[in-house]
């Protein structure tokens, strides 16, 4: 998967309005989301599908 930002810092701040968000948080979340999506993609392929579904997560 290419390096794209899936997580936006302003959206994180909206999710935790009473907290400050450190600069490295969006990058760490992007990494986790990409790992989850990579595994979901592998699962879908293993099941003969080209569509990632919620159950693959």
N, CA, C and O atoms as a Tinker XYZ file with bonds, in Angstrom:
   228  protein
     1  N      0.854000   -1.178000    0.000000    73     2
     2  CA     0.000000    0.000000    0.000000    64     1     3
     3  C      0.897000    1.239000    0.000000    63     2     4     5
     4  O      1.909000    1.277000    0.701000    81     3
     5  N      0.534000    2.225000   -0.768000    73     3     6
     6  CA     1.343000    3.435000   -0.837000    64     5     7
     7  C      1.193000    4.249000    0.446000    63     6     8     9
     8  O      0.243000    4.071000    1.208000    81     7
     9  N      2.141000    5.133000    0.661000    73     7    10
    10  CA     2.100000    5.972000    1.857000    64     9    11
    11  C      1.143000    7.130000    1.647000    63    10    12    13
    12  O      1.488000    8.137000    1.029000    81    11
    13  N     -0.058000    6.973000    2.166000    73    11    14
    14  CA    -1.053000    8.034000    2.116000    64    13    15
    15  C     -1.549000    8.275000    3.531000    63    14    16    17
    16  O     -1.570000    7.358000    4.352000    81    15
    17  N     -1.939000    9.484000    3.810000    73    15    18
    18  CA    -2.466000    9.787000    5.133000    64    17    19
    19  C     -3.953000    9.471000    5.179000    63    18    20    21
    20  O     -4.756000   10.091000    4.482000    81    19
    21  N     -4.304000    8.502000    6.007000    73    19    22
    22  CA    -5.693000    8.123000    6.186000    64    21    23
    23  C     -6.290000    8.822000    7.403000    63    22    24    25
    24  O     -7.508000    8.956000    7.520000    81    23
    25  N     -5.429000    9.260000    8.296000    73    23    26
    26  CA    -5.843000    9.886000    9.547000    64    25    27
    27  C     -5.485000   11.366000    9.496000    63    26    28    29
    28  O     -4.377000   11.734000    9.103000    81    27
    29  N     -6.425000   12.203000    9.894000    73    27    30
    30  CA    -6.226000   13.651000    9.877000    64    29    31
    31  C     -6.221000   14.154000   11.313000    63    30    32    33
    32  O     -7.143000   13.876000   12.080000    81    31
    33  N     -5.174000   14.898000   11.673000    73    31    34
    34  CA    -4.995000   15.337000   13.056000    64    33    35
    35  C     -6.208000   16.094000   13.590000    63    34    36    37
    36  O     -6.600000   15.890000   14.739000    81    35
    37  N     -6.802000   16.954000   12.786000    73    35    38
    38  CA    -7.960000   17.724000   13.262000    64    37    39
    39  C     -9.125000   16.810000   13.626000    63    38    40    41
    40  O     -9.900000   17.119000   14.532000    81    39
    41  N     -9.253000   15.688000   12.924000    73    39    42
    42  CA   -10.321000   14.732000   13.235000    64    41    43
    43  C    -10.019000   13.994000   14.546000    63    42    44    45
    44  O    -10.932000   13.662000   15.302000    81    43
    45  N     -8.741000   13.743000   14.807000    73    43    46
    46  CA    -8.366000   13.116000   16.071000    64    45    47
    47  C     -8.719000   14.057000   17.212000    63    46    48    49
    48  O     -9.285000   13.636000   18.221000    81    47
    49  N     -8.382000   15.335000   17.050000    73    47    50
    50  CA    -8.699000   16.326000   18.083000    64    49    51
    51  C    -10.204000   16.400000   18.328000    63    50    52    53
    52  O    -10.642000   16.589000   19.463000    81    51
    53  N    -10.993000   16.252000   17.268000    73    51    54
    54  CA   -12.452000   16.259000   17.421000    64    53    55
    55  C    -12.931000   15.047000   18.211000    63    54    56    57
    56  O    -13.917000   15.124000   18.943000    81    55
    57  N    -12.229000   13.932000   18.058000    73    55    58
    58  CA   -12.613000   12.700000   18.746000    64    57    59
    59  C    -12.258000   12.728000   20.229000    63    58    60    61
    60  O    -12.888000   12.041000   21.033000    81    59
    61  N    -11.251000   13.520000   20.590000    73    59    62
    62  CA   -10.835000   13.646000   21.987000    64    61    63
    63  C    -10.752000   15.138000   22.338000    63    62    64    65
    64  O     -9.663000   15.665000   22.561000    81    63
    65  N    -11.892000   15.806000   22.386000    73    63    66
    66  CA   -11.899000   17.267000   22.501000    64    65    67
    67  C    -11.255000   17.830000   23.766000    63    66    68    69
    68  O    -10.804000   18.976000   23.764000    81    67
    69  N    -11.204000   17.059000   24.830000    73    67    70
    70  CA   -10.644000   17.554000   26.089000    64    69    71
    71  C     -9.152000   17.254000   26.233000    63    70    72    73
    72  O     -8.569000   17.474000   27.295000    81    71
    73  N     -8.535000   16.748000   25.152000    73    71    74
    74  CA    -7.137000   16.332000   25.213000    64    73    75
    75  C     -6.322000   17.021000   24.129000    63    74    76    77
    76  O     -6.846000   17.401000   23.082000    81    75
    77  N     -5.039000   17.175000   24.397000    73    75    78
    78  CA    -4.114000   17.602000   23.354000    64    77    79
    79  C     -3.660000   16.358000   22.606000    63    78    80    81
    80  O     -3.644000   15.261000   23.165000    81    79
    81  N     -3.295000   16.528000   21.347000    73    79    82
    82  CA    -2.854000   15.398000   20.528000    64    81    83
    83  C     -1.414000   15.659000   20.098000    63    82    84    85
    84  O     -1.133000   16.644000   19.415000    81    83
    85  N     -0.513000   14.781000   20.497000    73    83    86
    86  CA     0.896000   14.919000   20.143000    64    85    87
    87  C      1.082000   14.745000   18.642000    63    86    88    89
    88  O      0.300000   14.061000   17.982000    81    87
    89  N      2.106000   15.359000   18.123000    73    87    90
    90  CA     2.368000   15.343000   16.690000    64    89    91
    91  C      2.568000   13.973000   16.087000    63    90    92    93
    92  O      2.274000   13.774000   14.908000    81    91
    93  N      3.065000   13.013000   16.868000    73    91    94
    94  CA     3.330000   11.683000   16.312000    64    93    95
    95  C      2.101000   10.781000   16.287000    63    94    96    97
    96  O      2.147000    9.698000   15.703000    81    95
    97  N      1.005000   11.206000   16.906000    73    95    98
    98  CA    -0.201000   10.373000   16.970000    64    97    99
    99  C     -0.783000   10.079000   15.580000    63    98   100   101
   100  O     -1.066000    8.915000   15.293000    81    99
   101  N     -0.975000   11.068000   14.709000    73    99   102
   102  CA    -1.528000   10.738000   13.382000    64   101   103
   103  C     -0.665000    9.735000   12.612000    63   102   104   105
   104  O     -1.196000    8.836000   11.960000    81   103
   105  N      0.644000    9.881000   12.683000    73   103   106
   106  CA     1.535000    8.946000   11.987000    64   105   107
   107  C      1.395000    7.535000   12.556000    63   106   108   109
   108  O      1.354000    6.563000   11.802000    81   107
   109  N      1.322000    7.421000   13.877000    73   107   110
   110  CA     1.174000    6.105000   14.510000    64   109   111
   111  C     -0.168000    5.476000   14.146000    63   110   112   113
   112  O     -0.242000    4.276000   13.880000    81   111
   113  N     -1.232000    6.287000   14.133000    73   111   114
   114  CA    -2.547000    5.765000   13.751000    64   113   115
   115  C     -2.567000    5.346000   12.287000    63   114   116   117
   116  O     -3.147000    4.315000   11.947000    81   115
   117  N     -1.944000    6.129000   11.422000    73   115   118
   118  CA    -1.855000    5.759000   10.011000    64   117   119
   119  C     -1.186000    4.402000    9.854000    63   118   120   121
   120  O     -1.638000    3.563000    9.075000    81   119
   121  N     -0.111000    4.195000   10.596000    73   119   122
   122  CA     0.611000    2.929000   10.520000    64   121   123
   123  C     -0.292000    1.762000   10.931000    63   122   124   125
   124  O     -0.330000    0.730000   10.260000    81   123
   125  N     -1.014000    1.935000   12.033000    73   123   126
   126  CA    -1.908000    0.871000   12.514000    64   125   127
   127  C     -3.023000    0.589000   11.512000    63   126   128   129
   128  O     -3.326000   -0.570000   11.231000    81   127
   129  N     -3.629000    1.635000   10.976000    73   127   130
   130  CA    -4.724000    1.468000   10.013000    64   129   131
   131  C     -4.213000    0.752000    8.762000    63   130   132   133
   132  O     -4.887000   -0.134000    8.237000    81   131
   133  N     -3.039000    1.129000    8.287000    73   131   134
   134  CA    -2.468000    0.474000    7.111000    64   133   135
   135  C     -2.208000   -1.005000    7.372000    63   134   136   137
   136  O     -2.440000   -1.838000    6.496000    81   135
   137  N     -1.727000   -1.340000    8.576000    73   135   138
   138  CA    -1.502000   -2.741000    8.932000    64   137   139
   139  C     -2.823000   -3.512000    8.915000    63   138   140   141
   140  O     -2.893000   -4.624000    8.391000    81   139
   141  N     -3.859000   -2.918000    9.488000    73   139   142
   142  CA    -5.176000   -3.561000    9.524000    64   141   143
   143  C     -5.693000   -3.784000    8.096000    63   142   144   145
   144  O     -6.201000   -4.858000    7.775000    81   143
   145  N     -5.559000   -2.760000    7.244000    73   143   146
   146  CA    -6.047000   -2.872000    5.872000    64   145   147
   147  C     -5.242000   -3.884000    5.058000    63   146   148   149
   148  O     -5.802000   -4.598000    4.226000    81   147
   149  N     -3.945000   -3.947000    5.294000    73   147   150
   150  CA    -3.124000   -4.943000    4.597000    64   149   151
   151  C     -3.566000   -6.358000    4.963000    63   150   152   153
   152  O     -3.698000   -7.215000    4.090000    81   151
   153  N     -3.795000   -6.600000    6.253000    73   151   154
   154  CA    -4.243000   -7.923000    6.698000    64   153   155
   155  C     -5.636000   -8.237000    6.152000    63   154   156   157
   156  O     -5.911000   -9.369000    5.754000    81   155
   157  N     -6.510000   -7.233000    6.136000    73   155   158
   158  CA    -7.866000   -7.435000    5.613000    64   157   159
   159  C     -7.816000   -7.761000    4.122000    63   158   160   161
   160  O     -8.570000   -8.606000    3.639000    81   159
   161  N     -6.934000   -7.095000    3.406000    73   159   162
   162  CA    -6.777000   -7.355000    1.980000    64   161   163
   163  C     -6.292000   -8.774000    1.735000    63   162   164   165
   164  O     -6.786000   -9.457000    0.837000    81   163
   165  N     -5.338000   -9.216000    2.523000    73   163   166
   166  CA    -4.834000  -10.587000    2.403000    64   165   167
   167  C     -5.943000  -11.598000    2.678000    63   166   168   169
   168  O     -6.052000  -12.612000    1.989000    81   167
   169  N     -6.756000  -11.321000    3.677000    73   167   170
   170  CA    -7.852000  -12.229000    4.023000    64   169   171
   171  C     -8.866000  -12.317000    2.883000    63   170   172   173
   172  O     -9.321000  -13.403000    2.523000    81   171
   173  N     -9.213000  -11.155000    2.321000    73   171   174
   174  CA   -10.167000  -11.142000    1.208000    64   173   175
   175  C     -9.620000  -11.947000    0.031000    63   174   176   177
   176  O    -10.343000  -12.744000   -0.568000    81   175
   177  N     -8.347000  -11.741000   -0.300000    73   175   178
   178  CA    -7.722000  -12.483000   -1.405000    64   177   179
   179  C     -7.725000  -13.987000   -1.115000    63   178   180   181
   180  O     -8.000000  -14.798000   -2.000000    81   179
   181  N     -7.419000  -14.344000    0.118000    73   179   182
   182  CA    -7.386000  -15.760000    0.500000    64   181   183
   183  C     -8.759000  -16.405000    0.366000    63   182   184   185
   184  O     -8.868000  -17.615000    0.167000    81   183
   185  N     -9.801000  -15.595000    0.475000    73   183   186
   186  CA   -11.167000  -16.090000    0.337000    64   185   187
   187  C    -11.701000  -15.910000   -1.086000    63   186   188   189
   188  O    -12.899000  -16.055000   -1.328000    81   187
   189  N    -10.806000  -15.592000   -2.021000    73   187   190
   190  CA   -11.184000  -15.493000   -3.418000    64   189   191
   191  C    -11.975000  -14.245000   -3.764000    63   190   192   193
   192  O    -12.708000  -14.233000   -4.752000    81   191
   193  N    -11.839000  -13.198000   -2.967000    73   191   194
   194  CA   -12.568000  -11.954000   -3.227000    64   193   195
   195  C    -11.605000  -10.835000   -3.562000    63   194   196   197
   196  O    -10.442000  -10.850000   -3.160000    81   195
   197  N    -12.111000   -9.866000   -4.305000    73   195   198
   198  CA   -11.345000   -8.653000   -4.604000    64   197   199
   199  C    -11.918000   -7.459000   -3.861000    63   198   200   201
   200  O    -11.517000   -6.319000   -4.097000    81   199
   201  N    -12.849000   -7.723000   -2.971000    73   199   202
   202  CA   -13.490000   -6.667000   -2.189000    64   201   203
   203  C    -13.209000   -6.885000   -0.714000    63   202   204   205
   204  O    -13.511000   -7.950000   -0.175000    81   203
   205  N    -12.639000   -5.895000   -0.061000    73   203   206
   206  CA   -12.416000   -5.959000    1.384000    64   205   207
   207  C    -13.749000   -5.635000    2.058000    63   206   208   209
   208  O    -14.377000   -4.617000    1.766000    81   207
   209  N    -14.158000   -6.500000    2.943000    73   207   210
   210  CA   -15.411000   -6.308000    3.660000    64   209   211
   211  C    -15.140000   -6.146000    5.143000    63   210   212   213
   212  O    -14.053000   -6.468000    5.623000    81   211
   213  N    -16.131000   -5.644000    5.868000    73   211   214
   214  CA   -15.980000   -5.404000    7.305000    64   213   215
   215  C    -15.524000   -6.668000    8.034000    63   214   216   217
   216  O    -14.734000   -6.594000    8.975000    81   215
   217  N    -16.007000   -7.793000    7.613000    73   215   218
   218  CA   -15.634000   -9.047000    8.286000    64   217   219
   219  C    -14.153000   -9.395000    8.126000    63   218   220   221
   220  O    -13.620000  -10.210000    8.879000    81   219
   221  N    -13.485000   -8.772000    7.141000    73   219   222
   222  CA   -12.060000   -8.994000    6.949000    64   221   223
   223  C    -11.212000   -8.247000    7.971000    63   222   224   225
   224  O    -10.047000   -8.576000    8.193000    81   223
   225  N    -11.815000   -7.240000    8.584000    73   223   226
   226  CA   -11.077000   -6.443000    9.554000    64   225   227
   227  C    -10.897000   -7.229000   10.840000    63   226   228
   228  O    -10.295000   -6.729000   11.791000    81   227
